[in-house]
Amino acid sequence: MLVTYTDFGLTGPYTGQLEAVLRQLAPGVPVVHLQADAPAFNPRAAGCLLKSLVTPFAPGSVLVCVVDPGVGTARDPIWVHAHGRIFVGPDNGLLAAVTRDDPDAQVHRILWRPPQLSNSFHGRDLFAPVAAALAKGEAVASECVTPERLCGADWPAELSEVIYVDVYGNLVTGLPAQAVPSESVLNLGGWSIAHRRVFGEAVPGEPFWYANSMGLVEVAVPQGNAADLLKVGMGAVIEGIGSEGRGGAA
């Protein structure tokens, strides 16, 4: 299976062109678009989110991962084998998180280059052909490097900030839910936000936090929009974690 994870969006030609190359070079291999609105221009947040999203994909899946504000510069193209899956993308920190917790992770610097390589669309011209070849079991000219040399290898494993805002205005953070006790109250956007297990336990219009389906702490508002209510978005920092109490504006 080939999987795309990008910040290209669904408007415009970019996602379609990426898929066209994958289907042309790896006919018969299913293509799944995991996400086209990954945190734009933000490899650190996008990498943290990516790590939480890959569990449903079977071992052997090949993911084309492109959040690449430095496209065309000296940053290396790489492919990574971690947790039984292959990830292809730029060495800008995007793929560092997926190598964590896998002592057998392998990192390869891609040496192959296509005959025509644009300065601004390596996703289509470089990463997609490499991913298609790997999905077919073909060799790609590359050299091994140690995971410790990856850009972002020294970044924190957890991010106490909003890393994604979904279509409902829910605020996904980079905090693993298992690391935050359920009696904790989060301070975000001037609000003190208590935990609720499910949406049905929360008061409509009142923000709460819960463990989302990706295993991350997420702030939501039942039948409402947390981003609008709290007036926060990408990068908003959780300013503190306190003890149980009623949520509300601070």
C-alpha positions as CSV (number, residue, x, y, z in Angstrom):
1,M,0.0,0.0,0.0
2,L,1.1,3.5,-0.8
3,V,0.1,6.3,1.6
4,T,0.4,10.0,1.2
5,Y,0.8,12.5,4.0
6,T,1.3,16.1,2.9
7,D,0.4,19.7,3.5
8,F,-0.5,20.2,-0.2
9,G,-4.3,20.6,0.4
10,L,-7.0,19.2,-1.8
11,T,-7.5,22.3,-3.8
12,G,-5.0,22.9,-6.6
13,P,-3.1,20.3,-8.6
14,Y,-0.5,19.0,-6.2
15,T,-2.2,16.1,-4.5
16,G,-3.5,14.9,-7.9
17,Q,-0.1,15.1,-9.5
18,L,1.5,13.2,-6.7
19,E,-1.1,10.4,-7.0
20,A,-0.8,10.3,-10.7
21,V,3.0,9.5,-10.4
22,L,2.4,6.8,-7.8
23,R,-0.3,5.1,-9.9
24,Q,1.7,5.3,-13.1
25,L,4.9,3.9,-11.6
26,A,3.3,1.3,-9.2
27,P,0.1,0.2,-11.0
28,G,-2.0,-2.1,-9.0
29,V,-0.6,-0.9,-5.6
30,P,-3.5,0.8,-3.7
31,V,-3.0,4.5,-2.9
32,V,-4.5,6.0,0.2
33,H,-4.5,9.7,1.1
34,L,-3.9,9.8,4.8
35,Q,-3.8,13.6,5.1
36,A,-3.4,16.5,2.7
37,D,-3.6,19.2,5.4
38,A,-0.7,18.2,7.7
39,P,0.6,21.1,9.7
40,A,1.9,23.4,6.9
41,F,5.5,24.5,6.9
42,N,6.0,22.8,10.3
43,P,8.0,19.6,10.1
44,R,8.2,19.2,13.9
45,A,4.4,19.4,14.5
46,A,3.7,17.3,11.3
47,G,6.2,14.7,12.4
48,C,4.6,14.4,15.8
49,L,1.2,14.1,14.3
50,L,2.4,11.5,11.7
51,K,3.7,9.2,14.4
52,S,0.2,9.0,16.0
53,L,-1.5,8.2,12.7
54,V,0.4,5.3,11.2
55,T,-0.8,2.4,13.4
56,P,-3.7,1.4,11.0
57,F,-1.3,0.8,8.2
58,A,0.0,-2.7,7.8
59,P,3.7,-3.5,7.9
60,G,5.2,-3.1,4.5
61,S,3.1,0.1,3.8
62,V,5.1,2.9,2.1
63,L,4.3,6.4,3.2
64,V,5.2,9.5,1.1
65,C,5.6,12.3,3.6
66,V,6.0,15.8,2.3
67,V,6.0,18.9,4.6
68,D,9.0,20.5,3.0
69,P,9.4,24.3,3.4
70,G,13.1,23.9,2.5
71,V,12.4,22.1,-0.9
72,G,15.2,22.7,-3.3
73,T,17.8,23.5,-0.7
74,A,20.7,21.3,0.5
75,R,18.5,19.2,2.9
76,D,18.7,15.5,2.0
77,P,16.0,13.3,0.7
78,I,15.7,10.1,2.8
79,W,13.8,7.0,3.3
80,V,13.3,5.4,6.7
81,H,12.3,1.9,7.7
82,A,10.7,1.9,11.1
83,H,8.1,-0.1,12.9
84,G,7.8,-2.3,9.8
85,R,6.8,0.6,7.5
86,I,8.7,2.7,5.0
87,F,8.6,6.5,5.1
88,V,10.0,8.6,2.2
89,G,10.5,12.4,2.6
90,P,12.9,15.2,3.4
91,D,15.4,15.1,6.2
92,N,14.1,18.2,7.9
93,G,12.8,16.7,11.1
94,L,9.5,15.3,9.6
95,L,10.6,11.7,9.9
96,A,12.5,11.8,13.1
97,A,9.6,11.0,15.4
98,V,8.7,7.7,13.6
99,T,12.2,6.3,14.3
100,R,11.8,6.8,18.1
101,D,11.0,3.7,20.1
102,D,12.4,1.4,17.3
103,P,15.9,0.3,18.1
104,D,16.0,-1.4,14.6
105,A,15.1,1.8,12.7
106,Q,17.1,2.2,9.5
107,V,17.7,5.6,7.7
108,H,18.9,5.8,4.1
109,R,20.0,9.0,2.3
110,I,18.6,8.8,-1.3
111,L,21.3,9.2,-3.9
112,W,19.1,8.6,-6.9
113,R,17.8,11.6,-8.9
114,P,15.3,11.7,-11.7
115,P,16.2,13.1,-15.1
116,Q,13.9,16.0,-14.5
117,L,13.8,17.5,-11.0
118,S,12.0,20.7,-10.4
119,N,13.2,23.1,-7.7
120,S,9.8,23.2,-5.9
121,F,8.0,19.9,-6.3
122,H,10.3,17.1,-4.9
123,G,7.2,15.3,-3.7
124,R,6.1,14.6,-7.3
125,D,9.5,14.3,-8.9
126,L,11.7,12.6,-6.3
127,F,9.8,11.2,-3.3
128,A,6.9,9.6,-5.3
129,P,9.1,7.7,-7.7
130,V,11.3,6.4,-4.8
131,A,8.2,5.4,-2.9
132,A,6.7,3.6,-5.9
133,A,10.0,1.7,-6.4
134,L,10.2,0.6,-2.8
135,A,6.5,-0.4,-2.8
136,K,7.4,-2.8,-5.7
137,G,10.4,-4.2,-3.8
138,E,12.9,-2.5,-6.1
139,A,16.2,-1.2,-5.0
140,V,16.9,2.6,-4.8
141,A,20.4,4.0,-4.9
142,S,21.0,5.2,-1.3
143,E,23.4,5.0,1.6
144,C,22.7,4.2,5.2
145,V,23.1,6.8,7.9
146,T,22.5,6.5,11.7
147,P,19.1,7.6,13.0
148,E,21.0,9.9,15.4
149,R,22.1,12.0,12.4
150,L,18.5,12.8,11.4
151,C,17.5,16.4,11.6
152,G,15.2,16.6,14.6
153,A,16.6,13.5,16.3
154,D,17.2,15.7,19.4
155,W,13.7,17.3,19.4
156,P,11.4,16.5,22.3
157,A,9.2,13.5,22.0
158,E,6.2,15.4,23.4
159,L,4.9,18.8,22.4
160,S,2.8,20.8,24.9
161,E,1.1,22.7,22.2
162,V,-1.6,22.5,19.5
163,I,-0.2,20.6,16.5
164,Y,-3.4,20.3,14.4
165,V,-6.8,21.9,14.2
166,D,-9.4,19.7,12.5
167,V,-12.4,20.6,10.5
168,Y,-14.6,20.8,13.6
169,G,-12.2,23.2,15.4
170,N,-10.9,20.5,17.7
171,L,-7.4,21.2,19.0
172,V,-5.1,18.2,18.8
173,T,-2.0,18.6,21.0
174,G,1.4,16.8,20.9
175,L,0.9,15.4,24.4
176,P,0.3,11.6,24.7
177,A,-2.9,11.2,26.6
178,Q,-1.4,8.3,28.7
179,A,1.1,10.8,30.2
180,V,-1.6,13.2,31.5
181,P,-3.7,12.0,34.5
182,S,-7.4,12.3,33.9
183,E,-7.8,14.6,37.0
184,S,-5.6,17.1,35.3
185,V,-6.8,20.6,34.2
186,L,-5.1,22.1,31.2
187,N,-4.5,25.8,30.9
188,L,-4.9,26.9,27.3
189,G,-6.0,30.2,25.8
190,G,-6.9,31.6,29.2
191,W,-9.2,28.7,30.0
192,S,-8.9,26.0,32.6
193,I,-10.0,22.9,30.9
194,A,-11.0,19.7,32.7
195,H,-11.1,16.1,31.4
196,R,-14.1,14.3,30.2
197,R,-14.0,10.7,28.9
198,V,-16.4,11.3,25.9
199,F,-18.3,14.1,24.3
200,G,-21.6,13.0,25.9
201,E,-20.2,13.6,29.4
202,A,-19.3,17.3,28.6
203,V,-21.6,20.3,28.8
204,P,-22.5,21.6,25.3
205,G,-20.6,24.8,24.7
206,E,-18.0,24.1,27.4
207,P,-14.4,23.1,26.4
208,F,-13.0,19.8,27.7
209,W,-10.0,17.6,27.0
210,Y,-10.0,13.9,26.3
211,A,-7.8,11.1,24.9
212,N,-8.5,11.1,21.2
213,S,-8.5,8.1,18.8
214,M,-4.8,8.8,18.0
215,G,-3.8,8.6,21.7
216,L,-3.2,12.3,22.0
217,V,-4.7,15.0,24.3
218,E,-7.3,16.9,22.4
219,V,-9.4,19.9,23.4
220,A,-13.0,20.0,22.0
221,V,-16.3,21.7,22.6
222,P,-19.5,19.6,22.2
223,Q,-21.5,20.9,19.3
224,G,-19.1,23.8,19.0
225,N,-15.7,24.9,17.8
226,A,-12.9,24.9,20.4
227,A,-10.5,27.0,18.2
228,D,-13.1,29.8,17.9
229,L,-14.2,29.7,21.5
230,L,-10.7,29.7,22.9
231,K,-9.4,31.9,20.2
232,V,-6.3,29.8,19.7
233,G,-4.8,27.8,16.8
234,M,-1.7,26.0,15.7
235,G,1.3,26.4,18.0
236,A,-0.8,27.6,21.0
237,V,1.0,26.4,24.1
238,I,-0.5,24.6,27.1
239,E,0.7,26.9,29.8
240,G,0.2,24.6,32.7
241,I,-1.4,21.4,33.9
242,G,-3.1,21.6,37.3
243,S,-5.5,19.5,39.4
244,E,-9.1,18.8,38.9
245,G,-11.6,21.6,38.9
246,R,-14.4,23.1,36.8
247,G,-13.5,24.4,33.4
248,G,-14.0,28.0,32.5
249,A,-12.4,31.2,31.5
250,A,-9.5,32.1,33.7
